Amino acid sequence: MELGSIFKPENVLFLTSNEKQVAIKEMISHLESQKKINSTPRYYAQVIHRESLENTGIGNGFAIPHARTDSVNELNFVFGISSEGISYSSYDNKNVKYLLLCIFPTSMSTEYLFLVSMIAKIFSVKKNRDELDGAKSSEEVYSILKKHSENYYDNIDSNKPVQMDHLANLAGVPTSDLELLIRLDRLNRLYDETKSPEIHSKIESLCGLIDKRSFAYYEKMRSKCSEPFAIVEKNTCSGCHMNIPPIEINEIMERNKISICSYCGRFLIIL
């Protein structure tokens, strides 16, 4: 599914509101004006309900508000742009400037995940974000995204992973540290509930066994989200529900190093 086959300049919308709910309604209204949907209030309620279950701000100034419903029969989406940024409570605490709003049927969940995965990969590289920040028209935004989507396909075809400039430097950290971190996380949760001195002593002892880099990254993630770990299910991160490319799945399965999700930053676990 190449971006150019489903994405057109008319899918790009420069938002007039910098308030989350209003901006989402603005994008849904845009879909209705294009006769993609027939009721803004109906689909707005579905998207906002989904937001109430889990915030869809996935970092790097990017959010993916969406609704899965069988009352539509195709993948409908709007790429919204906020010039000033929207307070979105994203996991990295950055305002959201770009929103990919999707309304799609259950039968197209795979296509949706692939689209979001591709756009998120583009946003993971700072120079790509800087390039989009300078775009002044829908046509220019479309051209930039189309260009980088083609690079995305080239990376897949050549088995070269896209460079992620926001990932922690955990090279060389043994996978045994992941087991220690999981044990530490359980102890931290127990301590939060009981304030037991005995558990606190165990935590201190365990911390001394963990590589300082992975421990620092765990502490950073723990401060940002309630669950710093995610299970890989059907090639998807259970934390942010983003699709993980096959080359990264292979690296996780080799268990030669700690792996973290390229999108939400959680430690990845394959059972």
KADAUR-V191329 format. One line per field, one symbol per residue. ss: DSSP state (~ for helix, > for strand, _ for the rest). burial: # if it has 9 or more other ideal C-beta (glycine too) atoms within 8 Angstrom, else .. Layout:
BEGIN
ss=???
burial=???
END
This chain:
BEGIN
ss=__~~~~__~~~>>>_____~~~~~~~~~~~~~~______~~~~~~~~~~~~~~___>>>__>>__>>>_______>>>>>>>>>>>_________>>>>>>>>>_~~~~~~~~~~~~~~~~~~__~~~~~~~~____~~~~~~~~~~~~~~~~~~~~__________________~~~~~~~~~~~~~~~~~~~__~~~~~~~~~~~____~~~~~~~~~~~~~____>>>>>__>>_____>__~~~~~~~~~_____>______>>>__
burial=..#...#...###.#....#..##########...##..#.###.######....############.#..#..########..##.#.##..############..##.###############..##.##..#..#.###.###.###.##.#......#.#..#..#..#.#.##.######.##.##.......##.##..##..#..###.##.###.##..#####...##.##.####..##.##....##.##########..
END
